[in-house]
Amino acid sequence: MSTSHWKRIVVKVGSALIAPHQQGCSSHYLLGIAQFIATCRAQGCQVVLVSSGSVAAGKHRFSEVTEPSVSLKKAMAAAGQADMMATWDKLFDFPSAQLLVTHGDLRHRERYVSIKDTIFTLLDHGLLPIINENDAVTTDKLRVGDNDNLSAMVAAAADADALIICSDVKGLYTKNPNLHDDAKLIKQVSDINPDIYAMAGGATSSVGTGGMRTKIQAAEKAISHGIETMIVDGFDADTFNQLLKGQNPGTLFTPYDEPMQEHLHWMTHTSQVQGELIVENDFDSDLEEHDTQLTSDDVVAVKGNFSVGDTVLVRKGDGTKLAKAKSNYSSCLLHFISDQEDQEFANNAQQKTGPLISDKNIAILEQI
């Protein structure tokens, strides 16, 4: 890794760094991060900040509740978001901009492109985009759920060179370092496989929503886009000195040699499945031969309600996931076609509108 080669980076900061004692925002751990961001910008590297912490920052403004309701958490987020932005603004001598998103925004292609355009326009005008999930309004159906994965989606949208995930541990260990004295830090990961996921325990902080597993998920999203990813200790000020020297203070995940194409990466890692097309068990052989134009002859069943342009999962009857793809048909029309006894009707319909999915809008899923 070399910071001198970075043109654009995404830095993810978690709730435990923003509000470590859940008594409002604290700049104690943020000063080093802010100085790192400022130095990167001074060296000509553009920075996007993904900042959690709105709920944790706003919690102290409400009466003590052991298990706050969903509506109360939303209120905490609404109150805390303003405090969080004010805290960051105090640490920078350059302008910043707030961008609140939901997974509903990211999984919708036009809105995703709009987010990309906004990020690039802010960067081109010298502003620091500060991005968070819109916890005050989002629902379970529309939320990402953790800012680790959100940061990877943002890094892909921003076409970043590097993603730096600030954690409360130095990186990925062979075991949970809080429970095992013989846990060893893994300095570099070149292949994210089940063994790597097995090393990830739960969240080590009582403040944040993500643990090591979500950070590995984020790394997997990012490296498949060609983005080198690091998990580092955000509580250690020396972390950022090492990064500026081109050293690795945590765990480095090396990017794919051949990154996925942008629209296929979005479909694989960002878009959300709205329905399923169950295909014949031998359809995977067609995929291997790159014959991915799906017709009604290949489909055994249609599940879910989806519209034209929605993302659907293509899978076999035994549950094997084959691909995610953009559907050229609505589920309603597909059910109507399948109900017709005359096969000629279905063939005529597809001659007019084309295949159910086309080879330009399908992302083959790797079976791990």
N, C-alpha and C positions, 0 to 999 in steps of 0.2 A: 504494500500500500504506500501511496505517496500523496500527501495533501497538495503538493505543487501541481499535480495533474488534475485536481478536482476543478470542474467548472461550475458545478451546481451540487449542493448537498441538502439532505433533509435531516434535521435533528429532532428526535422525539424525546420529550420530557414528560415523565409520569407524575401522577398525583402526589406521591410520597415526597418528591422534590419540591413541588409547589407549596403544599400545605402539610409539612411533616408531622405536625401535632394536631391537625384538624381544627386549629383555632385561627383560621384565616391564612392568607398568603404570607410566606416568609421569603425574603431575598437571600437568606443565609447560604443555601446551596445553589442559588441561581446566578450569583455573581460570576463564578468561574465559567458557567455555561454562556452567559451574556458576553463575557470578555472573549471567549473562543469564537462566538458568532461574529463579533465586531472585528476580530483579527482576520477571520476568513474573508469577510467582506472587503476589508482594507487590502487584502492580497488579490482581489479580483474574483473571488469565488462567491457565487450567488448562494443564498441560504433560505430555506423554507423551514419554519419551526412548527412542529406539530406538538401542541401543548395540551395535556390532560389537566384535570384539577378543578373544574368548575364546581362539581358537587362537593369535593373536599374543602374548597375555598369558601363556599357559602354555608356550610353546615353549622358553623358557630352562630349564625344569625337566627337560628331556629331553636325552639325548646328541645331539650335533650330527649331523644327517642332512640330506643335500643334498635328497633328495626323499622326505619322510616318507610312509609308507603311510597308507591311509585309517584304519585302526585307530589308528595313532599320532596322527593329527590329531584323532581323536575323544577320545583320552586328553588331548591338549593342551587341547582345548576344555573338558573336564571340570575340569582343574586351573586353567585360566585364568579360567573363569567366576566362581569364588569370589573370585579376586584382583581381577577387574574390578569386581564388586559392592562389595567392600571399599573400593576406591579411590573410587568414586562416593560411598559413604556418608560417607567422611571429608570430602568437599567440601560436603556439605549439612548444614544444621542442622534439617532436617525429615525425616520418615521416608520411605523408599522401599520398593518391592515388586518382586520379580523375577517376570517372566512369560516363560517359554520356550515357543516354539511351533514347529511345523513346517508345511509347506504342506499336509500331510495334515489338520491341524487347521483351517486356514483354508478349504480347499476343501470341507469337510464342513459343510453349512449349519447343523446343530444345534450343532456345536462352534464354528463361527464366531460364532453368536449368543451362545454361552457366553463366548467371549473378549470380545465387546462388553460383555456384562453385567459381567464382572470388571473391565474397564478403567473403566467408569463408576462402579462401586461404590468402587474405589480412589480415584478422583478426588473423589467425593462425600465421602469421609472424609479428604481432605487428604493422601493419600499420592501419591508420584510413581511411576507405573508405569515400570519399566525393562525393555524388551522386547528379546529377542534370539532368533535362530533357535537351536533346540536341537541344536547341532552335535554334541554328544556321543552322540546316539542316532539322529539322522535318517539316512535313506538317500537315494540319488540320486533315487529315485522319489517321495520325500515332501518333498524340500527345495526351498525357494525358490531358494537358491543365492547370493543377494546381498542385503544389507540395504537397498539403495536401493529395490528393488521391495517388500521387506517393509515398509519405512517407509510407502510409499504405501498398501499394503493396511491397515496399522494406522491411518493417517490417515483412510481411508474408514470403517473400523470405529468409530473414535472420533468420527466426524462433525466433524473438525477444520476450522478456518477457514484454517489455513496449515500448510504442510509446509516445514521448513527443512532442507536437506541440506548438511551441512558437508563440504566437499571439501578438496583440497590445492591447488586453483586458485581464482581469483576467481569463475569461472562458466563459461559456454559461450563459446568463442572461435570465430572464423571458421576458424581452423586450430589445430593443436596448438601452444600457446605455448612449449613446451619445445624445439620444433624449428624454429619460424618466428618471426623477429623482427617480421614485419609482421602477426602475428595480432592481431585486434581483439576486445575483449570485447563481446558482445551483451548489452545491458542489459535488453531486454525481448523476449519471444516470445509472440505472440498466437495462433500456429497452428503446431502440431507436425506437420511434413510430411517427406517424404523428404529435402528439402534440409537440414533441421535435423539429421536423423540422419546425414547425410553429413558434417557438421562434427565429429561425435564420433569421436575416436580410441580407442585402447585405454587400459588403466589407466596412470596416470602414477606410481603408487606400487607398490613391490615388496611391500608388506605387505597391501593390501586385495585383495578379489576382484572388485570392480566398477570399471568405468571410466566415462567420460562417457556412453557409450551406455546403461548401466543407469540412470543418473541421468535421462536423457531419457525412458526407458521409465517410470520412476517418476513423473516429472512428468506424462506423458500419462495415467497412471492417476488421479493426484490431481486434475488440472484438470477431468477429465470428471465428477468428483464435486463440482465447485464449490469446490475447495480451491486457493487460490493457492499456488504453489510457488516456492521460491528455492533456487538453488545458490550457496553462498557459500564463502569461504575460512575454514575453521575454524582455521587456523594464525595468522591475523591477529586480534589482540585487538580492534582497532578495528572489525572487522566487527560485533561485537555492540553496540558503542556506536552505530553507524549504524542498526542495526535498531531499537534502542530510541527513536531520534529519528525513526523513520518513513522513513528513507532506504533506498535500494536499494544495497547494497554489492557485489552480484553480478549474477546473471541472474534476472529475475522472469518466471515463466510465468503468464500471466493465465488465470483459470478460465473455463469455459464459461458463457455467459449462461443457458443452460438445462441444468443438470446432469442426468445420468442418474438415473432412479429407483434407490433403494438396492438392491433385489433384482436389478435388471437390471445394475447396475454390478458387483455381486458375481459374477454369472454371467459377465459379459464379461471382467473383469480379475482375478478371484481363483479362481473354480472351475476345475478342471482336467478336460479332456475325457477321458472313459473309453471312448468309442467313436464311430462315425460312421454317419450315415444318408445314403446317396447317393440323391439325388432326380433326377427328370426335369429336363432342362435348361431347361424353361420354368417351373419352380417359382418362380424369382425374380420373375416377373411377379405371382404370387399374393402374394408378400411386399410388393411395391409397392402392391398393393391392400389390404394389411393382412388378407389371408385366410391366417392362419398356423396353422390347425388341420391338422396333417399327418396323413394317413391312409396305410394300407398301399398304396393305389392310387398314391400319389406316390413311393413308395420303390422304387428300383431294386436296392439292395443294402444289407446291414447288415455293418459291420465292427467288430471288437473284442468284448470281453466286458464287459457292463455290467448293472447292476441297476435296478430301478424307483427313480426319484428321482435317478439319476446324470446328470451333464451330458454331452451328446453334441454333436458337431459336425454340422451339416447342410450338405452341400456338393453341388455338381454333379459330374457325371462327369468334367468337364475339370479338376477340382481347385479351382474357385472356391468359397471359403468364404462361406456365406450367413448362418449364424446359429449361436449356441450355445443349447441349450435343455435343459430338464429332461425326461427321458424318462418317460413313463407306463407303459412296457413294459420288460421285461428283453430283452436280446439273445436269450436262449434262446427266449422266447415268440415274438419276432418271426421268428426262423428257423423255428419250428414253423408259424406262420401262413403264411409264404411257401412252405413245402413242401406246403401243402394245395392240391390241384388245384381244389377246389370254392371259388369266390370267395364263395359265400354263407356259407361257414364263417367267412371273414375278416370279412365284413360283420357277422355276428352277434356275433363276438367283440368288435368295436369298438363295437357298439351297447351292449354290457354294460359295457365298461370305458372307453369314450370314445376320443378321438383319440390318436395316438402322442405328440404334443406339443400343448399348448394355447397359445392366444395370450397367456395370462397369464404363461407361464414361458418366453418366448423373447426372446433379445437379438439384434437384427439387427446384423450386423457390417458396418462401413463398409469399402468396398474402396478402399484407398489405392494 
